[in-house]
């Protein structure tokens, strides 16, 4: 199998983030994926999540 696409990396990070990553996808990630792409997408997803929560709390409390 070739290197996972960006869409696959994003789906894997989101699935792992909410705890529903399948064993098959996890194996593909570890065998064919590059650590740096998962770290970068994970970092971006985390920042977006935090900004979303901060925005929602800001709207509710104002």
N, C-alpha and C positions, 0 to 999 in steps of 0.2 A: 504494500500500500504506500502511496505517496504521502507527503507532508500534509497534515490537516489544513483545510482552508480557514480563512479568517472567520467565516460564519460558523464553522464547526467549533473553533476555539471559543467564540462568544457563547454559543449554546452550551458548551461544556462548562464554562465558568459560571454561567447563570444556573445551570442545573446543579452543579456542585454547591453553589452558594445557598440554594434552598434545600439541599439534601436529597435530591432525586436523581443523582447521576447513576446511570446503569453501569453494571460491571463491564459490559462489552465496550462502552464508550470510554470508560476509565482505562481499560487495557490499551485501546487505540491511542489515547492521550499519552500514556507512559511509554509506549513502544515507538510511536512515530512523531510525537509532538516535540516542540522545542520549549524548554523551560522559560526562556525569555518572553516568548509570545504569550504564554499563560500568565506570567507575572504582570506584564504590561496591561493586558486586558483585565485581569483581576484588580489591579490598582485603579484603573479607570472606572471599573464598575463600582468599586468601593467608594471612590470620590463622588461619583454621581449619586449613589445611594445616600451618602451623608448629606450632600447638598439638597437632595429631595426631602429628606427628613427635616433638615433645618428650615427649608422653605415652608413646609406644611406647618411646623410648629410656629413659625413666625406669623403665618396667616391666621392661625387659630388664636394666638395670643394677642393679636393687634386689634 
